[in-house]
Amino acid sequence: QVQLVESGGGFVRPGGSVRLSCTTSGIFFDSYIMKWYRQVPGEQRELVASLSSGPRNFAESVKGRFTISRDNFKRAAYLQITDLKSEDTAVYYCNAVFNRASYWGQGTQVTVSS
């Protein structure tokens, strides 16, 4: 059974940081492109970051306040967000994609508020 489980969300003050985790099972993790999406109620789900395996077991990509990484040994993906702003409040979803296969986690809530 394929399973993706997100964790690490919660309440955080503006300017803080969070590190979300996505653990996987039931897939050949190394072959999958790992993606993070977020969704605000009433709005469409939007892509935050994406990362393929590459030649090494650990990979990382940094763009602005967002850092996506993956560890093929642990079969997990991560999303770090720094300098959190109110507009970052959303449910964050982990997504694993390979060819026509696509799997989703249930999401983890991140709420940025003072």
C-alpha positions as CSV (number, residue, x, y, z in Angstrom):
1,Q,0.0,0.0,0.0
2,V,1.4,3.4,-1.0
3,Q,1.5,5.9,1.8
4,L,2.7,9.5,2.1
5,V,2.5,11.2,5.5
6,E,3.3,14.8,6.2
7,S,4.3,16.2,9.5
8,G,5.8,19.3,11.1
9,G,3.0,21.8,10.7
10,G,1.4,23.9,13.4
11,F,1.2,27.5,14.7
12,V,4.1,29.8,14.2
13,R,4.7,33.5,14.5
14,P,5.6,35.7,11.5
15,G,9.3,35.7,10.8
16,G,9.7,32.2,12.2
17,S,10.5,29.0,10.3
18,V,9.2,25.5,9.9
19,R,10.5,22.3,8.5
20,L,7.9,19.9,7.1
21,S,8.6,16.2,6.6
22,C,7.1,13.7,4.1
23,T,7.7,10.0,4.8
24,T,6.9,7.5,2.2
25,S,6.3,3.8,1.8
26,G,5.2,1.4,-0.9
27,I,7.0,3.2,-3.8
28,F,10.4,3.0,-5.4
29,F,11.3,6.3,-3.9
30,D,14.5,7.0,-5.9
31,S,12.5,7.0,-9.2
32,Y,9.9,9.6,-8.1
33,I,9.9,13.3,-8.4
34,M,9.0,14.8,-5.0
35,K,6.8,17.9,-4.9
36,W,5.3,20.2,-2.3
37,Y,2.0,22.0,-2.9
38,R,-0.1,24.2,-0.7
39,Q,-3.7,25.1,-0.7
40,V,-5.8,27.9,0.9
41,P,-9.5,27.2,1.4
42,G,-11.5,28.4,-1.6
43,E,-8.3,28.6,-3.8
44,Q,-6.6,26.3,-6.1
45,R,-3.7,24.1,-5.0
46,E,-0.3,25.6,-6.0
47,L,3.1,24.1,-6.5
48,V,5.7,25.3,-4.0
49,A,8.8,23.2,-4.9
50,S,9.9,20.1,-6.8
51,L,13.0,17.9,-6.7
52,S,14.1,14.8,-8.5
53,S,16.8,12.4,-7.2
54,G,19.8,13.3,-9.1
55,P,23.1,11.3,-8.9
56,R,23.4,11.3,-5.1
57,N,21.2,10.0,-2.3
58,F,20.8,13.5,-0.9
59,A,19.7,16.5,-2.9
60,E,18.6,20.0,-2.1
61,S,17.3,23.0,-3.9
62,V,17.0,26.5,-2.5
63,K,14.8,29.3,-3.9
64,G,14.1,32.3,-1.8
65,R,12.5,31.4,1.5
66,F,11.9,27.8,0.4
67,T,14.3,24.9,0.6
68,I,13.2,21.5,-0.7
69,S,15.4,18.5,0.0
70,R,15.2,14.7,-0.1
71,D,17.0,11.8,1.5
72,N,16.8,8.6,-0.5
73,F,18.2,6.5,2.3
74,K,15.3,7.6,4.6
75,R,12.9,7.7,1.6
76,A,11.7,11.1,2.8
77,A,11.3,14.6,1.4
78,Y,11.4,17.9,3.3
79,L,10.3,21.5,2.9
80,Q,11.8,24.3,5.0
81,I,10.3,27.7,5.0
82,T,12.0,30.7,6.6
83,D,10.8,34.2,7.4
84,L,7.2,33.0,7.5
85,K,4.5,35.4,6.5
86,S,0.7,35.4,7.0
87,E,0.2,34.5,3.3
88,D,2.1,31.2,3.9
89,T,-0.8,30.0,6.0
90,A,-2.2,26.9,4.1
91,V,-2.4,23.1,4.1
92,Y,0.8,21.8,2.7
93,Y,0.7,18.5,0.7
94,C,3.5,16.1,-0.4
95,N,3.2,14.6,-3.8
96,A,5.3,11.8,-5.5
97,V,5.2,11.5,-9.3
98,F,6.7,9.0,-11.7
99,N,5.5,8.8,-15.3
100,R,1.7,8.5,-15.0
101,A,1.8,7.5,-11.3
102,S,0.9,10.2,-8.8
103,Y,0.4,9.9,-5.0
104,W,-0.6,12.4,-2.4
105,G,-0.4,12.7,1.4
106,Q,-3.3,14.0,3.6
107,G,-1.6,17.4,4.2
108,T,-0.3,19.3,7.2
109,Q,-1.7,22.6,8.4
110,V,0.7,25.6,8.8
111,T,-0.8,28.7,10.4
112,V,1.2,31.9,10.6
113,S,-0.2,34.3,13.2
114,S,0.9,36.6,15.9
